[in-house]
Amino acid sequence: SAVSQVDYDGIILKLNQLSNQVDNLRLTDNDSDGSPMDSDGEELSSSISEWRINLQKSWQNFMDNFITIRRRDDTAVPLLAPNQDIYLRENIRSRLLVAAQAVPRHQEETYRQALENVSTWVRAYYDTDDATTKAFLDEVDQLSQQNISMDLPETLQSQAMLEKLMQTRVRNLLAQPAAGTTEAKPAPAPAPAPAPAPQADAPAAAPQGE
């Protein structure tokens, strides 16, 4: 089977685009339950003749705010100071950069963890009803589903193992002659000494007086 094609460059490009959109995210507004006591416009009169009405208004305002029941959302988070907002946006950019760097290295766990941090922070501190934030989170969710690991087909893995085995056997075969030359061999038996050459008989002396 063929190696699955993953557009790694496209993933990195989308992560860079998200990093450029961080400044467009709108902070959530959690200060929805704070209202002044006299927000209903029932101001006290300065006329002495209306002291009964003023007393009734004061008492009513006191009772309305003496026990206040407010709905608290478990997901609500404290409002961020302006400088904290800057740090948060930089942290989001930093995690997007970590995710982008993990793509060419095929670091699946690092990639997913970085995008999970981005998603958590954006959902906690930014307005998820805003269209820009929704589009941002949708893109993060889609990228988190991408598989950046490099899985080789079984055929390639088997071929690599076979090549490794063959290389090992070749090295062993090449090493055998070298090892044989270093082994001590028995010395050859000495050749027998050559027999002495036969000497020719001296010629007989010629008889004298002839």
SVG drawing of the C-alpha trace seen along z (x, -y; Angstrom):
<svg xmlns="http://www.w3.org/2000/svg" viewBox="-46 -70 155 121">
<polyline fill="none" stroke="black" stroke-width="0.4" points="0.0,0.0 1.1,-3.6 2.2,-6.1 -0.8,-8.3 -0.4,-11.9 -0.7,-14.6 -0.4,-18.3 2.0,-19.2 2.8,-22.6 -1.0,-23.4 -1.3,-22.6 1.5,-24.9 0.1,-27.7 -3.3,-27.4 -1.6,-27.5 0.2,-30.7 -3.1,-32.2 -4.7,-31.5 -1.7,-33.2 -2.4,-36.3 -6.1,-36.3 -5.5,-36.1 -5.8,-39.9 -9.3,-39.8 -10.7,-37.6 -13.2,-39.4 -13.0,-39.1 -16.0,-37.7 -18.1,-40.1 -18.8,-38.5 -19.9,-41.6 -23.6,-41.1 -25.0,-40.9 -23.6,-44.1 -26.2,-46.9 -26.4,-49.9 -29.0,-50.0 -30.8,-53.0 -30.7,-51.8 -34.5,-51.8 -34.5,-55.6 -36.3,-55.8 -34.3,-58.7 -35.1,-60.1 -36.9,-63.5 -35.5,-66.4 -38.9,-67.6 -39.6,-67.2 -43.3,-66.6 -42.5,-63.4 -40.6,-61.8 -43.0,-58.9 -42.4,-58.2 -38.6,-58.6 -38.6,-56.2 -40.6,-53.6 -38.1,-53.9 -35.1,-53.5 -36.6,-50.6 -37.5,-48.9 -34.0,-49.4 -32.5,-48.0 -34.7,-44.9 -34.1,-44.4 -30.3,-44.3 -30.1,-42.8 -30.3,-39.2 -29.3,-39.0 -29.5,-35.7 -27.3,-35.6 -26.8,-32.8 -23.2,-31.7 -21.9,-29.7 -19.2,-27.2 -17.4,-28.0 -17.2,-31.7 -13.7,-33.1 -12.4,-36.3 -12.1,-39.3 -8.7,-40.0 -6.8,-43.2 -5.5,-44.9 -2.0,-43.6 -3.2,-40.1 -5.1,-40.1 -1.8,-40.9 -0.1,-38.0 -2.9,-35.6 -2.9,-36.4 0.9,-35.9 0.5,-32.6 -2.0,-31.5 0.4,-32.5 3.1,-30.6 1.1,-27.4 0.2,-27.8 3.9,-28.1 4.6,-24.9 2.0,-23.1 3.5,-24.3 6.9,-23.2 5.6,-19.8 4.2,-19.2 7.5,-18.6 8.8,-16.6 5.7,-14.4 5.3,-14.9 1.6,-13.9 1.2,-14.3 2.9,-17.7 0.8,-18.9 -2.5,-17.9 -1.7,-19.2 -0.8,-22.6 -4.0,-22.9 -6.0,-21.7 -4.5,-24.5 -5.5,-27.0 -9.0,-25.7 -9.4,-25.8 -8.1,-29.3 -10.2,-30.7 -13.3,-29.1 -12.6,-30.3 -11.7,-34.0 -13.2,-35.0 -16.7,-35.4 -17.7,-32.1 -20.9,-33.7 -18.8,-36.1 -18.5,-35.0 -14.8,-35.5 -14.3,-33.4 -16.5,-30.7 -14.6,-30.5 -11.3,-30.5 -12.4,-27.6 -13.8,-25.6 -10.4,-25.9 -8.6,-24.8 -10.9,-21.8 -10.4,-20.7 -6.6,-21.0 -6.6,-19.0 -8.1,-16.1 -5.2,-16.0 -2.8,-13.1 0.7,-14.4 2.5,-11.1 4.3,-9.3 3.1,-5.7 5.0,-3.6 3.1,-0.8 3.8,2.8 5.5,3.6 8.0,0.8 8.7,1.9 9.3,5.5 11.5,4.4 13.6,2.3 14.0,5.2 15.0,7.5 17.6,5.0 19.0,4.7 19.3,8.5 21.0,8.7 23.5,6.0 24.3,7.9 24.9,11.2 27.1,9.4 29.2,7.9 29.6,11.4 30.6,12.9 33.2,10.2 34.6,10.7 35.2,14.4 38.3,14.4 40.0,11.8 39.5,13.9 40.8,17.0 44.1,15.4 44.9,14.6 44.4,18.2 47.7,20.1 48.2,22.8 50.4,25.9 53.9,25.5 54.6,27.7 56.8,30.7 60.5,30.0 61.5,31.3 63.9,34.3 67.6,33.5 68.7,34.1 70.8,37.2 74.5,36.6 75.2,36.6 77.1,39.7 80.8,38.9 82.3,40.1 85.1,42.7 88.5,41.3 90.0,42.6 92.6,45.3 96.2,44.3 97.7,45.2 100.5,47.9 104.0,46.5 106.7,47.7 104.5,48.3"/>
</svg>
